[in-house]
Amino acid sequence: MFRAARPDDFAQIIRLYRQLNPDDPVLDDGSDEVVFRQIVATPGLRLFVLELDGVVVATTYLNLIPNLSRSASPYAVIENVVVEESRRGTGLGRQIMAGTLQAAWDAGCYKAMLMTSSRTPATHAFYRACGFSADVKTAFLARPPAAES
């Protein structure tokens, strides 16, 4: 079942995020749950899950961004696309991406964007199969400068 995340989904979503970024530090101060609750409560931020037999097996994060160009049509940024490692290649990724894109279109978005750090051809093929094109725009990424010690 494709649905919006609920407050009680936190632990299962964090489990999937650890598969996405296994080197991220584990936060034990509760700050990640505070941010999770903020995301779930904020209009325009939509965290989706795909649930099978009561288990969250995939997640996406859809950001709907107001915009003044394109007849004031919003656009979407999709982040943190994760399918349970043991279930990859079974069609669940396409299923959650279809629901996520439909939510963007239903919100009136004129485009949806995502970036991946993956260099794996299968990952790129997956996003192309979901309707994304890598040759329409060029993405650039800036990160804050490293703190001096």
C-alpha positions as CSV (number, residue, x, y, z in Angstrom):
1,M,0.0,0.0,0.0
2,F,1.3,3.4,-1.0
3,R,0.6,6.1,1.6
4,A,1.8,9.1,3.4
5,A,4.1,8.4,6.3
6,R,2.6,8.4,9.8
7,P,4.3,9.3,13.0
8,D,4.6,5.6,14.0
9,D,6.6,4.9,10.8
10,F,9.7,6.6,12.1
11,A,11.7,3.5,13.2
12,Q,11.0,1.7,9.9
13,I,12.0,4.7,7.8
14,I,15.2,5.2,9.7
15,R,16.0,1.5,9.1
16,L,15.7,2.1,5.4
17,Y,17.8,5.3,5.6
18,R,20.6,3.3,7.2
19,Q,20.6,1.1,4.1
20,L,20.8,4.2,1.9
21,N,23.6,5.9,3.9
22,P,25.2,3.3,6.2
23,D,28.0,5.6,7.1
24,D,25.7,8.3,8.6
25,P,26.2,8.5,12.4
26,V,23.4,7.1,14.5
27,L,21.7,10.0,16.4
28,D,20.8,9.0,19.9
29,D,19.6,12.4,21.1
30,G,16.2,12.2,19.4
31,S,16.9,15.0,17.0
32,D,16.2,12.8,14.0
33,E,12.7,12.0,15.3
34,V,12.1,15.8,15.9
35,V,12.9,16.4,12.2
36,F,10.8,13.5,11.1
37,R,7.8,14.9,13.0
38,Q,8.4,18.3,11.5
39,I,8.5,16.9,8.0
40,V,5.3,14.9,8.5
41,A,3.5,18.0,9.9
42,T,4.7,20.5,7.2
43,P,2.5,21.3,4.2
44,G,4.5,20.8,1.0
45,L,6.8,18.2,2.5
46,R,5.6,14.7,1.9
47,L,7.2,11.5,3.1
48,F,5.7,8.5,1.4
49,V,6.0,4.8,2.2
50,L,5.2,1.6,0.5
51,E,3.9,-0.9,3.1
52,L,3.5,-4.7,2.6
53,D,2.0,-6.9,5.3
54,G,2.5,-4.1,7.9
55,V,6.2,-3.6,7.0
56,V,7.5,-0.4,5.4
57,V,9.6,-1.7,2.4
58,A,10.2,1.5,0.5
59,T,10.2,5.3,1.1
60,T,10.5,8.6,-0.8
61,Y,10.6,12.2,0.2
62,L,8.7,14.7,-2.0
63,N,9.3,18.4,-1.6
64,L,6.7,20.6,-3.3
65,I,8.2,24.0,-3.9
66,P,6.2,27.2,-4.8
67,N,7.4,28.9,-7.9
68,L,6.9,32.3,-9.6
69,S,7.9,31.2,-13.1
70,R,6.0,28.7,-15.3
71,S,2.6,30.4,-14.6
72,A,3.3,30.2,-10.8
73,S,3.4,26.4,-11.1
74,P,5.2,24.5,-8.3
75,Y,8.0,22.0,-9.0
76,A,9.0,18.9,-7.1
77,V,12.3,17.6,-5.7
78,I,12.4,13.9,-4.8
79,E,14.9,12.7,-2.3
80,N,15.8,9.7,-0.3
81,V,14.4,7.0,-2.5
82,V,15.0,3.7,-0.7
83,V,13.7,0.1,-1.3
84,E,14.5,-2.6,1.3
85,E,17.7,-4.2,0.1
86,S,16.2,-7.7,0.1
87,R,13.3,-6.6,-2.1
88,R,15.2,-4.6,-4.8
89,G,14.5,-5.6,-8.4
90,T,10.9,-6.7,-7.6
91,G,9.0,-3.7,-8.9
92,L,8.5,-1.9,-5.6
93,G,10.8,1.0,-6.6
94,R,8.7,1.7,-9.7
95,Q,5.5,1.4,-7.6
96,I,6.6,4.0,-5.0
97,M,8.1,6.3,-7.7
98,A,4.8,6.1,-9.6
99,G,2.8,7.2,-6.5
100,T,5.3,9.9,-5.7
101,L,5.2,11.3,-9.2
102,Q,1.4,11.2,-9.2
103,A,1.4,13.2,-6.0
104,A,3.6,15.8,-7.7
105,W,1.4,16.0,-10.7
106,D,-1.8,16.1,-8.5
107,A,-0.2,19.1,-6.7
108,G,0.2,20.9,-10.1
109,C,3.9,20.6,-10.4
110,Y,5.3,21.3,-13.9
111,K,8.4,19.1,-13.3
112,A,9.9,16.8,-10.8
113,M,13.6,16.5,-10.2
114,L,15.9,14.2,-8.4
115,M,19.6,13.6,-8.1
116,T,21.5,10.4,-7.4
117,S,25.1,10.0,-6.3
118,S,25.0,6.4,-7.6
119,R,27.2,5.7,-10.6
120,T,25.6,2.3,-11.1
121,P,24.1,1.9,-14.6
122,A,21.2,-0.1,-13.1
123,T,20.2,2.8,-10.9
124,H,20.3,5.2,-13.8
125,A,18.2,2.8,-15.9
126,F,15.7,2.5,-13.0
127,Y,15.2,6.3,-13.0
128,R,14.9,6.4,-16.8
129,A,12.2,3.7,-16.6
130,C,10.4,5.8,-14.0
131,G,10.2,8.7,-16.5
132,F,13.3,10.7,-15.6
133,S,15.7,12.0,-18.2
134,A,19.4,12.8,-17.5
135,D,19.9,14.9,-20.6
136,V,17.4,17.8,-20.1
137,K,19.2,19.8,-17.3
138,T,22.6,19.8,-15.7
139,A,22.7,19.5,-11.9
140,F,25.3,21.2,-9.8
141,L,25.9,20.6,-6.1
142,A,27.5,22.8,-3.5
143,R,28.3,21.8,0.0
144,P,29.3,24.0,2.9
145,P,33.1,24.5,3.3
146,A,34.7,22.1,5.8
147,A,34.9,23.6,9.3
148,E,38.4,24.7,10.2
149,S,39.8,23.1,13.4
